[in-house]
């Protein structure tokens, strides 16, 4: 589905890697005209972040393609007077400028907010940094996952700390910046107020700790490596093996869910067992509960379990790899294609909502 709500919006993307470019792609997919400005000498580094199977001399990579879509690409050396003026001409009638400059680079490149707004007083500016605008610390997603608690919670006792397999903090920061820029556009519309929206990866990460933060702040609970398990609910995240050797998991979020699961498995006696009769007791005795449930689940195929759970509205799912994910028509519908520099590129849409 094509979107055109921002067809009159002009966006300048001076950012690199993932968070900033994904925000610009969001606006591009909603119809905005987006100019991605790259350093003529050192283009976006993710162009070179290639899988071993990708063409070594190609100008784009799968990683780069994931967050760059429907953009006009310009190579400029902003230290060159002529190229700098080319950028300023684009700034004159732009609506949004997105950047993730290193500490001090705004001044070096003469792109401070005040200077830009002398050229375009209505320019909304969006900035992403690592640890705040006053920090010169180099920030990559891995480091933020390490220092904001995510790695300490992720993984198992055997594995130790594990990072999320996507640049999770970048994704969270990009959503924060999208929200801020949308609010800034609205405020400009209703009151002519012009804003600079700044998001740090650090703040985005801390703000996303959600229930785990409150578990610590209110209960002094420091999460340990429990893999996919939920600290407050059981069974939730345990991995079960079916008769046909498929991996299944359940999100048993209520007493009703547990009753329906036990009824299907012929384990209704567990409902009156003090070890499992309440959610808190199930959390305490989750290992024993896992063993009991696994003995029954292995007697059914994955489809038998999932179909039965679907009928009684119990959250259950099969653990799929990405090949299986993108064999599903629902996932295929979310793939967007574009040819960049003669290469067919693919990515998932930046638009997760439906527009009716």
N, C-alpha and C positions, 0 to 999 in steps of 0.2 A: 504494500500500500504506500502510495506517495503522499507526503505531507507538504503543505505549502504555507502553514501558519506564519512562518518567519521569512516569507519570500522577499520582503522588503528590508530584511536585516543584513547588515554587513559585519563580518567578524574577521578579525586578524588573529591568526594563531602563530605566536612566536615561541611556543613551548615545544618541548621534545619529550621523548620516551612515551609514557602511557597516560598519566592523569590528565594533563592539560590537553593533549591531542584528542583524548576521548571526549572531553567537554566540547571541543570545537566540532567534532564529528556529530555529536548530539544535535547541535544547532544546524549543521549542514543537512542532516537527515530530515530535519523539520523545515527545510526549504531555504535556509540562510545561504548567502554567498560567503564562502569562507576562503580566505587566502592564507595558506601555510607558508610562512617565510622561514627559510633555512639558511644557515651560514654557508656561503659559497665554498668556503674552504673545508668546513667540518659540518656536513649535513647531519640531520637527525641520526644519532648513533644507532637507533634500532633498525635502520636500513641494513646494517651489517650484522645484526643479531640473527643469524641464520641457522637452521637445522642442518646437520650434515648432508641431508638429502636435497637441499635447495641449491640452485645455481650460484656458484661462487661469485660470478661476475654480474649478477643481476642487480639492478639499482634498488629493488625493494625486497623485503623479506616478509614472511608470514606475520612475524611480530609487528612490524611496521604497519602492515595492512590491517591488522586487527583494530586499530584506533585511528586510521586515516581513511576517509571516505568522502567522496563528493567535494574535494577541495581543489583549489587552484594552487599549484606549487610554484614558488618563486625562490630563486637562489640569489641572495644578496650578501654583500660584505658591508655590514653597517659601519665599519670603520672607514670605508671609502665614501667620500663626500657625495658622489653621484648616486651610489646605491642608497645612501642614507636619505637623500631627497626623494628617491623613488618610494621608500617606505612612507615618508611623511605625506606624500600625495595620496596614498591609500588611507592614511589615518584621517585625513580631512573630513571625510564623510562616513567614517566607520561608526558602528554602534558599540562594539565590544572589542577589547584587545585582551588576549590571554597570554600570560607568560609564566615561566618558571626559572627566572634568572638566578644565577648564583649571587651570593652576597657581594654587593658592590658593582655588579655588571650594569645595572640600570644607569648609574652615573657614568660609567666608562663609555656606554653606548649612547648617552644623551637621550634616555628614554624615561626620565622621571615623570611622575604623574603631572606635575605642574607644567612641565615643558610640553607634554602631549596635549594637555587641555588648553594651552595657549593656541594650539592649532585647531583643536576640536573641543569646545567647552562641554559638549554633550556626551563625551566618550566615557563609557563604563569600562572599568579596568578590573580584570580578574587575575589574581596572582596565586600561585602555588609554590610553597617552599617546604623545606624539610622540618626544621625545628623552630620556626618563627623567623620573622623578618630581620631580627637582630643577630641571628646566628649564622656563622660562616661554615658550619659543619656540613660536609657532603652527606646527603641522605639518599639511600636506596631503600626500596621496599623491604628487603631482607633485614636491614638494620632497624627499621621501625617495627617490624614484627618481633624482633628480638627485644627491643627496649620498651615496648608498650604492653608486654605480658602475653601476647598471642602465642609465641613459641613455647613459653613456659607451660601453657595449658594444652598445647597441641602435641600429639604423639602418645606413646604408651610408655610404661615403665621400662620395657625392653629397648625401645627406640631412643628414649630421651627426647629433648626438644626437637620439634619438626616445624618447618615453615609451611604455610599454606601454598599449594601448588600453582596459584595465580598470584599476581602482584596485588594482593588483597587490600593493602593499605592505600595504594594508588587508586584502586577502584572506589574505595570509601571516600577518599579525598575528592575525587572527580564528582561524586554525587553531591558532596557538600558544596562544591563550587557551582555546580549547575543550579542548585537551590538558591544560592546567594545571588547569582546572576539573574535568575528569573525574577526574584524579588526586586532587584535593582532596576530591571526593565519596567516592572510594574510601578515602582515608586517614581521613576522618571516620567512615566505616562501620566500619573495622577497629580504629581506635585512639582515636576521639573527638577527634582533633587537628583544629583549625580553622585554615584558611589564608586569607591574602590573596594572590591571584595577580596579579602585575603584568607587563604586556607593553608594551614600547615598540615603536613602528613601526621605529625605528632598529635595535634588536636583532633584530627579526624579519627585517628586510631583510638585515642582515649574515649572519645564520645561514642564509640561503637562497642565498648566493652559491655554495655547493657546489663543484663542480669548477672553476669559474672562480677561486674564492678559492685553491684548492690549486695551480692553474696558476701563480698569482702567488707564493704563499708558498713553493712548492718550486722553481719554474722561473723566477721573476722575469719571468714573461710578463704584460704588461699588454694585455688584450684591446682590439682596435681595432674600428672599425665594419665588420663583415663581414656585415651583414644576417642572413639565416637560416643562414649557413654555420657549421659546427662547427669550432672551432680545432684539434681533435684527430683528426677523422675526415673522409674524403672518398671518394666523393661523399656529402655529407650536408647537405641544406638548399638545394642548388642548385635553381633553378626551371626546369623544362623545359616546352616547348610541344609538344603532341601534334598529330597530323594534323588533328583537329577543333577545334584552337585552345583546348584545355583546358590548364590549368596543373597540372603534376605535380611531385612531389618524392619523393626517396628517402632513407631512413635506412640507408645501407650500413654496418652496424656490425661486419662481420666479413669475412674473406677469402672465406668461403663465399658470403656475400651477393653480393660482387663477382663471383665466378665465375659464379653463376647469372644475374646481370644481363647479363654479357658473353655468356653462352651464348644467352640469348634474343635479344640484339641482333646476334648473329653477329660478336662482337668478341673471340673467345677469344685472338687474338694479343696482346691487351693484357696477358694474364696473365704473359707472358714478357718483356714490355717493361720495361726497368729503370726507366723513368719512372713506371710504374704497378704494378710487381710487389709492392710493399709499401704498407701504409697510410701510413707516413710519406712515402714518395715521392709517393703520390697527393695528400697534403695540399700538398706543395711544388709539384706540377704540376697543381693542380686546375683552373686555367683552361683549359689545353690539353685536359685530360680532359673537361671540360664540353663543349667544342666537338665532340669526337669523339662523345660520347654523344648530344648534341643532334641531330647529323646523322642518326642512326639512329632516335631516338625520334620525330621528326617524321614518320616513315614509318608510324606506327601511330596508331590512335585511342586516346583515353584508356582506354576500356573494355578494349581489347585488351591494353594494357600492364598495367593493374591486375589483370585476370583472370589473366594469365600470371604475374605476381609473386605473386598469392595462392596459386596452385597450388604454387609452389616455396618459399613462406614467406619471401619477401623483403619487408621493410617499404617500402611505397609508398603514396602517397595523392594524392587530387585536392584542390586548394586550393578551398575552398568559402566562399561568403559565408553570412551567418546565415540568409538565406531558404532556401538549399539545406540548411543544417544542420537547420533545424526542419521541413523536409519529410520528413525521415527519421523513421520510426516509433520508432526507438530514442531519438531526442531528444525526440519528442513525449511519450513515456512519463515523461520527467523533468520535465515542466511541471506546476506546481501552480497552481490557480485559487482565488481568494477574492474575495468582494464586500466592499469597504471603502467606507463612506460612499456607498453606491449605485453604486459604480463597479466593474466587473469587472476585477480585477487578475490578473496572471500573473507567475510567476517560475519559475526552475528550482529544483528541490529542493535543500535543504541537505544531504541525505543521499546521499552518493555510494557507499555500501556496500550490499550485499545482506544482509538479515537472514533467516537460515534456521533 
